Amino acid sequence: MTDSDLRVEERSGGWALSGPAATEFALVNDYLGYLADRRYSPRTVRAYAFDLLAFCRWLQAESTALGAVTTEVLLRYLAHCRTVTFRGRPGGNVYSIRDGRNAGYAAATVNRRMVAISGLFEFRSMRDPDAVNPVPRGAERRRTVRAERGGVLGHLATAKPTSRLRVRQPRRLPRGLGAAEASALLDSFRSWRDRAMAGLMLLSGLRSAEVLALKVGDVDIPRGWVRVIGKGDKERRVPVDAEVAGLIQTYLLAERPEAAVDGTVTDRLFVVAKGPHRGRPLTPEGLRAIFRYHRVRSGVGAGHPHALRHSFGTALAEAGVDLAVIQALMGHDHVDSSARYVHLAPVHVRAAYDDARARQRRQG
């Protein structure tokens, strides 16, 4: 089988497997459609589509039908993901200095693939209760989603079992930019649009997808607020720094095209400024290209969009902001996500340590 026999393509705003071999994996396309119907993020659906594409291609190479997948097959696929060699990974006794691996995909990539596979077979079990789920069950989740915690019977929400198809993944603290790095990166931006987008990430903590999804009517410039639709269509209101609000206003008045080349008008706040796509909504690829260019120009190699958001969370923690406030501002589902930034606040760690030592000395 060649890669052209099975591939991923975009269809009507969604994602699906296509090619001559796609009929053998109709369940995958049904599952991807189900995720779209549940209003999963398009980026999440796309990621799941490519993860399941890799799994289906492996099944084809193993001459195994999707309906014949067992736990043993899944364990072999897990081993394959951890040991496969490809360009850039010579294998053998040659190890990468960057991540210490000599073969296989990163743990985060493997775990994401396993999540997609687990979801696929859970979907099949939902449609056909008699179908055996090959995904081995693990310990119960300690967390429940917000919808299960809410309501009159929210206290009765029970934990759900997780999949045991996981590899150990190092838990790293989020890495923000230092003051000098952030200043150098922001100084490299020249357009009002790019400076406004970077300002919303650095000083309001917006995700890159949230910035791109903003509409003109979502920004209340006089009052300094922005309405944000985050993950899972959760809405929150975030304050906007006065300087960033001024950047947005200048961009709207002096730089933002009123319409696209073909005359169509969009309500998206940030659009392409020039070229054949002038006036159309800025895409994730376009945003990545902007930051890639300015990382090189500024010399700040860590200047990714999410690093600006991490810088915002770290600054809040160092300022002593309450965890609940950090959670509300950053749109975290769980306070544990916000607590990570406290670990990045050396000022408060040192202050708490010195205070504890002072009390110990006074006590004798």
Summary of the structure (lengths in Angstrom):
residues: 364
radius of gyration: 23.8
end to end distance: 75.9
largest distance: 79.2
contacts: 996
relative contact order: 0.08
helix: 53%
strand: 10%
